[in-house]
Amino acid sequence: MKCTSCGSENVVFMKFNGKWQCTDCGAAFNAAPSSSANSVLNSRRNNSAAEGTAASGASTNSASASSEAKRLTEEIAKSCDELQSLLSTFTDIKELRAVEDKILSLSEQLAKIDSNNPYSKLLYCHQLVGIAENEIPRDKKIAMECLEKCYKMMHEINPNDITLASKLNMELVFYSGLCRYYSEDGDLSEAMRLGKIALESGIELVHEKPNEQEGLFGLVKLLVLLGDVATKAKGTYAAIDYYEQAVDFGTRLLDINPNDVILLASLAHPLEQAGLSALSNGDWATAEKYLSEAVTVIHKMADVNGMFKREYAFTLTKLGTAKEQMEKLDEALQCYTMAMQITEELLSASPDDGKLKWNMYASYEQIGHIAELKHNYREAELLYRQSVEICRTNVKLGTRSFNEDDLAIALYRLGALPLQRKATDEQKECLKEAMSIWKDLYDATGDNLYKKRYDFAKKALRR
């Protein structure tokens, strides 16, 4: 592996989520998905010019200190690989925390042994923020402790001792971590304030290093985060603006490496989020625009890696919703049908997956509704019957993702379908069952949504 900034092969592992640091110029960047810590370290070990410490490549006064620094760096790399593996199959929080603690302990030791080297301290800072972001959804206290340690360590580094790009990248990473923390904690104004500080550093970093993947990738992630914060604050148009900026920078990433699935994902996410924000705001044309672009990118991702097929089906469904609202019924039907076909394929491989079963139920509902809108009532009836059957079976089984409200909606769809001037006896029973479910839900929760749905079913029953 070579540094994306200066081309040097003297690069070392920087943090658990795939970031690496050049020991010559200090630039940070993302490793290719196939890279491993050991291969990078072996490359560095074989380079005769790399006689210095693991964090900066500069020689130390003590050969033993240099040897210890190299050992620590390799231990950090191994532990980070272990953490990545645990995160992909997370089951035991104690095991996860033990590895996190080991990474931080080793990184702290490296910073102390190599105390005159600012890049060793930067390495520790990046590890602290990485683990903080990992802990934000699990334990905010641990996350804040890591962020506070990072803040203290950052102020021990003389800015004149590191490159401007390294300084800006650290600010981008640190303030992005704080933004995420306060967003998850519900303090949206503070999250936005800190996010804007990160944004200033990120924009300057990209101007300083316009073709460096690390800066662009970090900026895209931040802009998506700011869009998410704005969405939580009900600022739909502000959210779309942030997502649009993320798309712009994500496109630049793809210009550098058009076939990298991670970079494709960095573009797909803001496209999808911009579309979903517009969809929630009733801006169907904008939603269609962004979701169409997202579908194209995610389709390419799914071709490279089948794990993205679920997201492909999900985005197709949302695009279908936008097209349906715009009365583009044939195009909506095409989206819904493609989503159903993908779900069927996934379900055949994972027949007990509750979410996939729910998606299948939803597909029958959506395609049935298109048939109803096109006055193909008998076709709609068959599709609605399928959705009722799937839903009733899984509610009885207690399948995750299904609930009584889903069943009531399916029953209402079938019961309210205008098969003839008056509801059939079977349809009346469907409507009565839906009313009974919604009455129980309203009595249990007091949510007026269930009262409104009850009233709709009651009105349909009278026809």
C-alpha positions as CSV (number, residue, x, y, z in Angstrom):
1,M,0.0,0.0,0.0
2,K,1.2,3.5,-0.8
3,C,0.2,6.9,0.7
4,T,-2.5,8.5,-1.4
5,S,-0.9,11.9,-0.8
6,C,2.9,11.5,-1.3
7,G,3.2,7.9,-2.6
8,S,5.4,6.7,0.3
9,E,5.1,3.1,1.4
10,N,5.8,4.0,5.0
11,V,2.3,3.7,6.3
12,V,1.0,2.3,9.6
13,F,-2.4,1.4,11.0
14,M,-4.2,4.4,12.3
15,K,-7.5,3.3,13.7
16,F,-9.9,0.4,13.8
17,N,-12.3,1.4,11.0
18,G,-9.7,1.1,8.3
19,K,-7.7,4.3,8.4
20,W,-3.9,4.4,8.0
21,Q,-1.3,7.1,8.5
22,C,1.7,8.0,6.3
23,T,4.8,8.2,8.4
24,D,6.5,10.6,6.0
25,C,4.0,13.3,5.4
26,G,1.4,12.6,8.1
27,A,-1.5,12.2,5.7
28,A,-4.3,9.8,6.7
29,F,-6.3,7.7,4.3
30,N,-8.6,4.7,4.0
31,A,-7.2,1.3,3.3
32,A,-8.6,-0.7,0.4
33,P,-11.0,-3.4,1.7
34,S,-8.5,-6.2,0.9
35,S,-5.7,-4.6,2.8
36,S,-4.6,-6.0,6.2
37,A,-2.6,-4.6,9.0
38,N,0.0,-7.3,8.8
39,S,0.6,-6.8,5.1
40,V,1.1,-3.0,5.6
41,L,3.4,-3.6,8.6
42,N,5.4,-6.1,6.7
43,S,5.8,-3.7,3.8
44,R,7.0,-1.0,6.2
45,R,9.4,-3.5,7.9
46,N,11.0,-4.4,4.6
47,N,11.6,-0.8,3.7
48,S,15.1,0.1,4.7
49,A,14.3,3.7,4.9
50,A,11.8,3.0,7.7
51,E,14.2,2.9,10.6
52,G,12.2,5.2,12.9
53,T,9.2,4.7,15.2
54,A,5.9,3.3,14.2
55,A,4.1,6.6,14.3
56,S,6.5,8.9,12.4
57,G,9.3,7.0,10.8
58,A,11.8,9.3,12.5
59,S,14.7,7.6,14.3
60,T,14.9,7.6,18.0
61,N,17.8,7.9,20.4
62,S,17.2,4.5,21.7
63,A,17.2,1.3,19.6
64,S,15.2,-0.4,22.3
65,A,12.6,2.3,22.3
66,S,12.3,2.1,18.5
67,S,11.9,-1.7,18.7
68,E,9.2,-1.3,21.4
69,A,7.4,1.2,19.3
70,K,7.3,-1.2,16.4
71,R,6.1,-4.0,18.6
72,L,3.3,-1.8,20.0
73,T,2.2,-0.7,16.6
74,E,1.9,-4.3,15.4
75,E,0.0,-5.2,18.6
76,I,-2.4,-2.3,17.9
77,A,-2.9,-3.5,14.3
78,K,-3.7,-7.0,15.5
79,S,-6.1,-5.8,18.1
80,C,-7.8,-3.5,15.6
81,D,-8.3,-6.4,13.2
82,E,-9.8,-8.4,16.1
83,L,-12.1,-5.5,16.9
84,Q,-13.3,-5.3,13.3
85,S,-14.1,-9.0,13.4
86,L,-16.0,-8.6,16.7
87,L,-18.0,-5.7,15.4
88,S,-19.2,-7.7,12.3
89,T,-20.5,-10.5,14.6
90,F,-21.2,-8.6,17.8
91,T,-22.4,-10.9,20.6
92,D,-20.4,-10.3,23.8
93,I,-20.0,-6.7,25.1
94,K,-17.4,-7.8,27.6
95,E,-15.2,-9.2,24.9
96,L,-15.7,-6.1,22.8
97,R,-14.7,-3.8,25.7
98,A,-11.7,-5.9,26.5
99,V,-10.3,-5.4,23.0
100,E,-11.2,-1.7,23.0
101,D,-9.3,-1.3,26.3
102,K,-6.3,-3.1,24.9
103,I,-6.2,-0.8,21.8
104,L,-6.3,2.3,24.0
105,S,-3.8,1.0,26.4
106,L,-1.3,0.1,23.7
107,S,-1.9,3.4,21.9
108,E,-1.3,5.3,25.1
109,Q,1.9,3.4,25.7
110,L,3.1,4.2,22.2
111,A,2.4,7.9,22.7
112,K,4.4,7.9,26.0
113,I,7.4,5.9,24.6
114,D,7.5,8.1,21.5
115,S,6.6,11.3,23.4
116,N,8.6,13.6,21.1
117,N,6.8,12.4,18.0
118,P,3.5,14.2,17.4
119,Y,2.2,11.6,15.1
120,S,2.2,9.0,17.8
121,K,-0.1,11.3,19.8
122,L,-2.2,11.8,16.7
123,L,-2.5,8.0,16.4
124,Y,-3.8,7.8,20.0
125,C,-6.3,10.6,19.3
126,H,-7.7,8.8,16.3
127,Q,-8.1,5.6,18.3
128,L,-9.9,7.5,21.1
129,V,-12.4,9.1,18.7
130,G,-12.9,5.8,16.8
131,I,-13.8,3.9,20.0
132,A,-15.9,6.8,21.2
133,E,-18.0,6.6,18.1
134,N,-18.3,2.9,18.5
135,E,-19.5,3.4,22.1
136,I,-21.9,6.3,21.5
137,P,-24.9,4.0,21.0
138,R,-23.8,1.6,23.8
139,D,-22.4,3.7,26.6
140,K,-22.3,7.4,26.3
141,K,-20.2,7.8,29.5
142,I,-17.3,5.7,28.0
143,A,-17.7,7.7,24.7
144,M,-17.4,11.0,26.4
145,E,-14.4,9.9,28.5
146,C,-12.6,9.0,25.2
147,L,-13.5,12.3,23.6
148,E,-12.3,14.2,26.6
149,K,-8.9,12.3,26.6
150,C,-8.6,13.1,22.9
151,Y,-9.3,16.8,23.5
152,K,-6.5,16.9,26.1
153,M,-4.0,15.0,23.9
154,M,-4.8,17.2,20.9
155,H,-3.7,20.3,23.0
156,E,-0.4,18.6,23.8
157,I,0.5,18.6,20.1
158,N,2.2,21.7,18.8
159,P,0.5,22.5,15.4
160,N,3.8,23.6,14.0
161,D,5.1,20.0,14.5
162,I,2.6,18.4,12.1
163,T,1.3,19.1,8.6
164,L,-1.7,21.4,8.1
165,A,-3.5,18.4,6.6
166,S,-2.9,16.3,9.7
167,K,-4.2,19.1,12.0
168,L,-7.3,19.7,9.9
169,N,-8.0,16.0,9.6
170,M,-7.8,15.6,13.4
171,E,-10.2,18.5,13.9
172,L,-12.6,17.0,11.4
173,V,-12.6,13.6,13.1
174,F,-12.8,15.0,16.6
175,Y,-15.6,17.5,16.2
176,S,-17.5,15.0,14.0
177,G,-17.3,12.6,16.9
178,L,-18.6,15.3,19.3
179,C,-21.4,16.1,16.8
180,R,-22.5,12.5,16.7
181,Y,-22.4,12.2,20.5
182,Y,-24.7,15.2,21.1
183,S,-26.9,14.2,18.2
184,E,-27.5,10.8,19.9
185,D,-27.9,12.5,23.2
186,G,-30.7,14.7,21.9
187,D,-28.9,18.0,22.1
188,L,-29.4,18.9,18.4
189,S,-28.4,22.6,18.7
190,E,-25.0,21.6,20.3
191,A,-24.6,18.8,17.7
192,M,-25.1,21.3,14.9
193,R,-22.7,23.8,16.4
194,L,-19.9,21.3,16.8
195,G,-20.7,19.8,13.4
196,K,-20.2,23.2,11.8
197,I,-16.8,23.5,13.4
198,A,-15.9,20.1,11.9
199,L,-17.3,21.3,8.6
200,E,-14.9,24.3,8.5
201,S,-11.9,22.1,9.1
202,G,-13.2,19.5,6.5
203,I,-13.7,22.1,3.8
204,E,-10.3,23.5,4.4
205,L,-8.8,20.0,4.4
206,V,-10.3,19.2,1.0
207,H,-9.0,22.5,-0.4
208,E,-5.5,21.7,1.0
209,K,-5.6,18.1,-0.3
210,P,-8.3,18.0,-3.0
211,N,-7.5,14.4,-4.2
212,E,-7.0,12.8,-0.8
213,Q,-9.6,10.1,-0.1
214,E,-9.4,10.4,3.7
215,G,-10.4,14.1,3.7
216,L,-13.2,13.6,1.2
217,F,-14.5,10.5,2.9
218,G,-14.6,12.2,6.3
219,L,-16.3,15.2,4.9
220,V,-19.0,13.1,3.2
221,K,-19.7,11.3,6.5
222,L,-19.9,14.6,8.4
223,L,-22.3,16.2,5.8
224,V,-24.6,13.1,6.1
225,L,-24.4,13.4,9.9
226,L,-25.4,17.1,9.7
227,G,-28.2,16.1,7.4
228,D,-29.4,13.6,9.9
229,V,-29.2,16.2,12.7
230,A,-31.2,18.7,10.6
231,T,-33.8,15.9,9.9
232,K,-34.2,15.2,13.6
233,A,-34.6,19.0,14.1
234,K,-37.4,19.0,11.5
235,G,-35.3,21.1,9.1
236,T,-36.1,19.1,6.0
237,Y,-34.7,21.6,3.5
238,A,-31.5,22.2,5.5
239,A,-31.1,18.4,5.6
240,I,-31.5,18.1,1.9
241,D,-28.9,20.8,1.4
242,Y,-26.4,18.9,3.5
243,Y,-27.1,15.7,1.7
244,E,-26.7,17.4,-1.6
245,Q,-23.3,18.7,-0.5
246,A,-22.4,15.1,0.6
247,V,-23.4,13.9,-2.9
248,D,-21.1,16.5,-4.5
249,F,-18.1,15.4,-2.5
250,G,-19.1,11.7,-2.8
251,T,-19.0,12.1,-6.6
252,R,-15.5,13.4,-6.3
253,L,-14.5,10.3,-4.4
254,L,-15.8,8.1,-7.1
255,D,-13.8,10.1,-9.7
256,I,-10.7,8.9,-7.8
257,N,-11.8,5.3,-7.5
258,P,-15.1,4.5,-9.4
259,N,-15.3,0.8,-8.5
260,D,-14.7,0.9,-4.7
261,V,-17.8,-0.4,-3.0
262,I,-17.1,1.6,0.1
263,L,-16.9,4.8,-1.9
264,L,-20.0,3.9,-3.8
265,A,-21.8,3.5,-0.4
266,S,-20.5,6.9,0.6
267,L,-22.4,8.4,-2.4
268,A,-25.5,6.2,-2.1
269,H,-26.2,7.1,1.5
270,P,-26.6,10.9,1.0
271,L,-28.6,10.3,-2.2
272,E,-30.9,8.0,-0.3
273,Q,-31.2,10.3,2.7
274,A,-32.0,13.3,0.5
275,G,-34.7,11.3,-1.2
276,L,-36.2,10.1,2.0
277,S,-36.2,13.6,3.5
278,A,-38.0,14.9,0.4
279,L,-40.4,12.0,0.6
280,S,-41.3,12.7,4.2
281,N,-41.9,16.4,3.2
282,G,-44.2,15.5,0.3
283,D,-41.8,16.8,-2.3
284,W,-42.4,13.8,-4.7
285,A,-40.3,15.2,-7.6
286,T,-37.2,15.8,-5.5
287,A,-37.7,12.4,-3.8
288,E,-37.9,10.7,-7.2
289,K,-34.8,12.5,-8.5
290,Y,-32.5,11.5,-5.6
291,L,-34.0,8.0,-5.0
292,S,-33.6,7.2,-8.7
293,E,-29.9,8.1,-8.5
294,A,-29.5,6.1,-5.3
295,V,-31.1,3.1,-6.9
296,T,-28.5,3.2,-9.7
297,V,-25.6,3.4,-7.3
298,I,-26.9,0.8,-4.9
299,H,-27.6,-1.6,-7.8
300,K,-23.9,-1.3,-8.7
301,M,-23.0,-2.0,-5.1
302,A,-25.3,-5.1,-5.0
303,D,-23.6,-6.4,-8.1
304,V,-20.3,-6.2,-6.4
305,N,-21.5,-7.4,-3.0
306,G,-24.7,-9.2,-2.4
307,M,-25.0,-7.8,1.1
308,F,-26.4,-4.7,-0.4
309,K,-29.4,-6.4,-2.0
310,R,-31.6,-5.6,1.0
311,E,-30.8,-1.9,0.7
312,Y,-31.4,-2.1,-3.1
313,A,-34.9,-3.5,-2.5
314,F,-35.6,-0.9,0.3
315,T,-34.7,2.0,-2.0
316,L,-36.7,0.6,-4.9
317,T,-39.7,0.5,-2.6
318,K,-39.2,4.1,-1.6
319,L,-38.8,5.1,-5.2
320,G,-42.0,3.3,-6.0
321,T,-43.8,5.3,-3.3
322,A,-42.6,8.6,-4.9
323,K,-43.7,7.5,-8.3
324,E,-47.0,6.3,-7.0
325,Q,-47.7,9.7,-5.4
326,M,-46.8,11.3,-8.8
327,E,-49.4,8.9,-10.4
328,K,-46.7,7.1,-12.4
329,L,-48.4,3.9,-11.6
330,D,-46.6,1.6,-14.2
331,E,-43.2,2.9,-13.1
332,A,-44.2,2.4,-9.4
333,L,-45.4,-1.1,-10.2
334,Q,-42.0,-1.9,-11.8
335,C,-40.2,-0.7,-8.7
336,Y,-42.4,-2.7,-6.3
337,T,-42.2,-5.8,-8.4
338,M,-38.4,-5.7,-8.6
339,A,-38.2,-5.2,-4.8
340,M,-40.5,-8.2,-4.3
341,Q,-38.3,-10.4,-6.6
342,I,-35.2,-9.4,-4.6
343,T,-37.0,-10.1,-1.3
344,E,-38.1,-13.5,-2.5
345,E,-34.6,-14.4,-3.5
346,L,-33.2,-13.3,-0.1
347,L,-36.0,-15.1,1.8
348,S,-35.3,-18.3,0.0
349,A,-31.8,-18.2,1.5
350,S,-33.0,-16.9,5.0
351,P,-36.5,-18.3,5.4
352,D,-36.7,-17.4,9.1
353,D,-35.8,-13.7,8.7
354,G,-38.7,-11.8,10.1
355,K,-37.8,-8.5,8.4
356,L,-37.7,-10.2,5.0
357,K,-41.1,-11.7,5.8
358,W,-42.5,-8.3,6.6
359,N,-41.0,-6.9,3.4
360,M,-42.8,-9.6,1.5
361,Y,-46.1,-8.7,3.2
362,A,-45.5,-5.0,2.4
363,S,-44.8,-5.9,-1.3
364,Y,-48.1,-7.6,-1.7
365,E,-49.8,-4.5,-0.1
366,Q,-48.0,-2.1,-2.4
367,I,-48.6,-4.1,-5.6
368,G,-52.2,-4.7,-4.6
369,H,-52.7,-1.0,-4.1
370,I,-51.4,-0.2,-7.6
371,A,-53.9,-2.8,-8.9
372,E,-56.7,-1.1,-6.9
373,L,-55.8,2.3,-8.3
374,K,-55.9,0.9,-11.8
375,H,-59.4,-0.6,-11.0
376,N,-58.1,-4.1,-11.3
377,Y,-60.1,-5.1,-8.2
378,R,-60.0,-8.9,-8.5
379,E,-56.2,-8.8,-8.9
380,A,-56.0,-6.5,-5.9
381,E,-58.1,-8.9,-3.9
382,L,-55.7,-11.8,-4.5
383,L,-52.7,-9.7,-3.6
384,Y,-54.4,-8.3,-0.4
385,R,-55.4,-11.9,0.6
386,Q,-51.7,-12.8,0.4
387,S,-50.7,-9.9,2.6
388,V,-53.4,-10.8,5.2
389,E,-52.3,-14.5,5.2
390,I,-48.6,-13.6,5.7
391,C,-49.4,-11.0,8.4
392,R,-51.8,-13.2,10.3
393,T,-49.5,-16.2,10.4
394,N,-46.5,-14.1,11.6
395,V,-48.5,-12.2,14.2
396,K,-49.6,-15.5,15.7
397,L,-46.0,-16.8,15.6
398,G,-44.8,-13.6,17.3
399,T,-42.4,-13.0,14.4
400,R,-40.3,-9.8,15.0
401,S,-41.3,-6.9,12.7
402,F,-44.9,-7.9,12.6
403,N,-47.6,-6.4,14.9
404,E,-51.4,-6.2,15.3
405,D,-51.5,-2.8,13.6
406,D,-50.0,-4.4,10.4
407,L,-52.7,-7.1,10.5
408,A,-55.5,-4.5,11.0
409,I,-54.2,-2.5,8.0
410,A,-54.1,-5.6,5.8
411,L,-57.6,-6.5,6.9
412,Y,-58.9,-3.0,6.2
413,R,-57.4,-3.0,2.7
414,L,-59.2,-6.2,1.8
415,G,-62.4,-5.2,3.5
416,A,-62.6,-1.8,2.0
417,L,-61.9,-2.9,-1.6
418,P,-64.8,-2.0,-3.8
419,L,-65.4,-5.5,-5.3
420,Q,-69.1,-4.6,-5.7
421,R,-71.6,-1.9,-4.5
422,K,-71.8,-3.3,-1.0
423,A,-69.2,-5.1,1.1
424,T,-69.4,-8.9,1.0
425,D,-69.9,-10.8,4.2
426,E,-66.3,-11.8,4.2
427,Q,-65.2,-8.1,3.8
428,K,-67.5,-7.1,6.6
429,E,-65.8,-9.6,8.9
430,C,-62.4,-8.2,7.8
431,L,-63.5,-4.7,8.7
432,K,-64.9,-5.8,12.1
433,E,-61.7,-7.6,13.0
434,A,-59.7,-4.5,12.0
435,M,-61.9,-2.3,14.1
436,S,-61.6,-4.6,17.1
437,I,-57.8,-4.5,16.8
438,W,-57.6,-0.7,16.5
439,K,-60.1,-0.3,19.5
440,D,-57.8,-2.5,21.7
441,L,-54.7,-0.6,20.6
442,Y,-56.4,2.8,21.2
443,D,-57.6,1.7,24.7
444,A,-54.0,0.4,25.5
445,T,-52.1,3.4,24.2
446,G,-54.5,6.4,23.8
447,D,-52.9,7.1,20.4
448,N,-55.4,9.0,18.2
449,L,-54.0,7.4,15.1
450,Y,-55.7,4.1,16.1
451,K,-59.0,6.1,16.7
452,K,-58.8,7.6,13.2
453,R,-58.2,4.2,11.6
454,Y,-61.1,2.7,13.6
455,D,-63.3,5.4,12.2
456,F,-62.2,4.8,8.7
457,A,-63.0,1.1,9.0
458,K,-66.4,1.9,10.6
459,K,-67.2,4.2,7.7
460,A,-66.2,1.5,5.2
461,L,-68.4,-1.0,7.0
462,R,-71.5,1.2,6.5
463,R,-71.3,1.3,2.7
